[in-house]
């Protein structure tokens, strides 16, 4: 894929689950960039140096078959250019954000 090497941030408003996950990550010492653009995709929270994409998926919207297909294409495209994609359901973030943070920390471990 011939995506530009220049990354930028979108100006989309973060959702409540994205804000909660970002705050929990920051409390754990992980600084994630919100709405990070890679090619045609906006990543909810990104760790660009480690090439980790963190997606906070609202249960209703991302549970729809059409959206699951869109998400699968996005994951495949990001993976193809060297990103690791971590997806968390909104209900998972709300129920136990610390478990989500632990998964991110595990992904960061050498």
C-alpha positions as CSV (number, residue, x, y, z in Angstrom):
1,X,0.0,0.0,0.0
2,X,1.3,3.4,-0.9
3,X,0.3,5.4,2.1
4,X,1.9,8.7,2.9
5,X,4.6,8.5,5.6
6,X,3.2,11.8,7.0
7,X,0.7,11.1,9.7
8,X,-1.7,13.6,11.1
9,X,-4.4,13.8,13.7
10,X,-8.1,14.1,12.8
11,X,-10.3,16.5,14.7
12,X,-13.0,13.9,15.6
13,X,-14.4,14.2,19.1
14,X,-13.4,11.3,21.3
15,X,-16.1,9.1,22.7
16,X,-16.6,8.6,26.5
17,X,-15.0,5.1,26.3
18,X,-12.0,6.5,24.3
19,X,-11.6,9.2,27.0
20,X,-11.9,6.7,29.8
21,X,-9.3,4.3,28.2
22,X,-6.9,7.1,27.4
23,X,-7.1,8.5,31.0
24,X,-6.5,5.0,32.4
25,X,-3.5,4.5,30.0
26,X,-2.1,7.9,31.0
27,X,-2.5,6.9,34.7
28,X,-0.4,3.9,33.9
29,X,2.3,6.0,32.3
30,X,1.3,5.3,28.7
31,X,0.8,8.4,26.5
32,X,-1.5,7.5,23.5
33,X,-2.3,9.9,20.7
34,X,-6.0,10.2,20.0
35,X,-7.6,10.0,16.5
36,X,-4.2,9.3,14.9
37,X,-4.4,9.0,11.1
38,X,-2.6,6.3,9.2
39,X,-3.4,6.3,5.5
40,X,-7.2,6.5,5.2
41,X,-7.8,5.3,8.7
42,X,-8.3,7.2,12.0
43,X,-7.0,5.1,15.0
44,X,-8.9,5.9,18.3
45,X,-5.7,5.8,20.3
46,X,-2.2,5.2,18.8
47,X,1.2,4.4,20.1
48,X,3.0,5.3,16.9
49,X,6.5,4.5,17.9
50,X,5.5,1.0,18.8
51,X,3.0,0.9,15.9
52,X,0.1,-0.2,18.2
53,X,-3.4,0.9,17.3
54,X,-6.0,0.8,20.1
55,X,-9.6,0.8,19.2
56,X,-12.4,1.5,21.7
57,X,-15.5,0.0,20.1
58,X,-19.0,1.0,21.2
59,X,-21.0,-2.3,21.6
60,X,-24.0,-1.3,19.5
61,X,-22.3,0.2,16.5
62,X,-19.3,-2.1,16.3
63,X,-21.6,-5.1,16.9
64,X,-23.4,-4.6,13.6
65,X,-22.4,-7.0,10.8
66,X,-21.6,-4.2,8.4
67,X,-19.4,-2.4,10.9
68,X,-17.6,-5.6,11.9
69,X,-16.7,-6.1,8.2
70,X,-15.4,-2.5,8.0
71,X,-13.4,-3.0,11.2
72,X,-11.9,-6.3,9.8
73,X,-10.7,-4.5,6.7
74,X,-9.2,-1.7,8.8
75,X,-7.4,-4.2,11.0
76,X,-6.1,-6.1,8.0
77,X,-4.9,-2.9,6.3
78,X,-3.1,-1.6,9.4
79,X,-1.6,-5.0,10.1
80,X,-0.3,-5.1,6.5
81,X,1.7,-1.9,7.1
82,X,3.2,-3.1,10.4
83,X,0.6,-2.0,13.0
84,X,-0.7,-4.3,15.8
85,X,-4.4,-3.6,16.5
86,X,-5.9,-4.0,19.9
87,X,-9.7,-3.8,20.1
88,X,-11.7,-3.3,23.3
89,X,-15.5,-3.3,23.5
90,X,-17.1,-0.4,25.3
91,X,-18.7,-2.7,27.8
92,X,-15.2,-4.2,28.5
93,X,-13.7,-0.8,29.1
94,X,-16.6,0.2,31.3
95,X,-16.5,-3.0,33.3
96,X,-12.8,-3.3,33.8
97,X,-10.6,-0.6,32.2
98,X,-7.6,-1.9,34.2
99,X,-7.8,-5.2,32.3
100,X,-7.7,-3.3,29.0
101,X,-4.7,-1.3,30.2
102,X,-3.0,-4.5,31.3
103,X,-3.5,-5.9,27.7
104,X,-1.9,-2.7,26.3
105,X,1.0,-3.0,28.7
106,X,1.5,-6.7,27.7
107,X,1.6,-5.6,24.1
108,X,4.3,-3.1,25.0
109,X,6.4,-5.6,26.8
110,X,9.5,-6.8,24.9
